[in-house]
Amino acid sequence: MTEPRVPPGRPAADSGPKGLTAVTAGGVGLRHITDLTAKEAEGVTAVEPVEGGWKIGVEVVEDRRIPSSDDILALYEAEIDAEGGLLSYRRLRRYRRCDADSTSAG
């Protein structure tokens, strides 16, 4: 069986630099974001291989409200290196849960 071809400079979708998989990279990114923000994560929204590591999107609950459709959520992005070390993170946007799928939220 032959290995799948991957464009030069781009890791395979399931195996990034030094064997870090998309699944493990997502978990590492989620832990970094929850440690830094001290907020509860809703989940990983994106995992993308980048040169030398991974870029991970994580959605967190920034403020619980009643009803829960009014919760304030935020989307964070973390970039980790090949070993899982945090290189950078930032909040991309905040929005109400009920506006999560709206393109005008931001």
C-alpha positions in Angstrom: 0.0 0.0 0.0 1.4 3.4 -1.0 1.4 6.5 1.3 -1.1 9.3 0.2 0.6 12.1 -1.7 0.8 15.4 0.2 1.8 18.7 -1.4 5.3 19.8 -0.3 5.3 21.9 2.9 1.8 20.7 3.8 1.3 17.9 6.4 -1.3 15.2 5.9 -4.7 15.9 7.4 -4.4 13.2 10.0 -0.7 13.4 10.8 1.1 16.8 11.2 4.6 17.6 12.0 6.4 15.0 14.2 3.3 12.8 14.3 1.0 15.2 16.1 -2.5 14.2 14.7 -5.4 16.5 14.0 -7.2 15.0 17.0 -4.4 15.5 19.4 -3.6 18.9 18.1 -7.3 19.9 18.6 -7.2 18.6 22.2 -4.0 20.5 22.9 -5.4 23.7 21.4 -8.6 23.4 23.4 -6.6 22.9 26.7 -4.5 26.0 26.0 -7.5 28.2 25.3 -9.4 27.0 28.4 -6.3 27.4 30.6 -5.7 30.9 29.3 -9.3 32.1 29.4 -10.6 30.1 32.4 -13.8 29.6 30.5 -15.7 26.5 29.6 -15.2 25.2 26.1 -18.1 24.3 23.9 -15.7 22.4 21.5 -13.1 22.5 18.8 -14.5 24.2 15.7 -11.5 23.9 13.4 -8.1 22.2 13.1 -5.8 23.2 10.3 -2.2 22.1 9.6 0.1 25.1 9.1 3.8 25.2 8.5 5.5 23.9 11.6 2.4 23.2 13.5 -1.4 23.6 13.7 -4.1 26.3 13.9 -7.0 25.4 16.1 -10.4 27.1 16.5 -12.2 26.8 19.9 -15.6 28.0 20.9 -16.1 29.0 24.6 -18.9 30.2 26.8 -17.9 33.7 27.9 -21.1 34.5 29.8 -24.0 32.2 30.8 -27.4 33.8 30.5 -31.0 32.7 31.0 -32.3 31.6 28.6 -29.3 29.8 27.4 -30.0 31.0 23.8 -28.7 34.4 25.1 -25.3 33.0 26.3 -22.4 35.0 25.1 -20.0 32.7 23.1 -16.6 33.5 21.7 -14.5 32.0 19.0 -10.7 31.8 19.8 -7.9 30.7 17.6 -4.7 29.1 18.9 -1.5 28.3 16.9 0.6 25.5 18.3 4.0 24.2 17.2 4.8 20.7 16.2 5.3 19.6 19.8 2.0 21.2 21.0 3.6 24.3 22.5 1.4 27.5 22.3 2.8 30.0 19.8 -0.2 32.5 19.9 -3.8 32.8 20.6 -6.5 35.4 20.0 -10.2 36.0 20.2 -11.7 36.3 16.8 -15.2 37.3 17.7 -18.0 37.3 20.4 -21.7 36.6 19.7 -24.9 35.5 21.3 -25.6 31.8 21.0 -28.8 32.5 19.1 -26.8 34.5 16.6 -24.1 31.8 16.2 -24.9 31.0 12.6 -25.6 34.6 11.6 -23.1 36.1 9.2 -23.8 39.6 10.7 -22.6 38.5 14.2 -19.2 39.8 15.1 
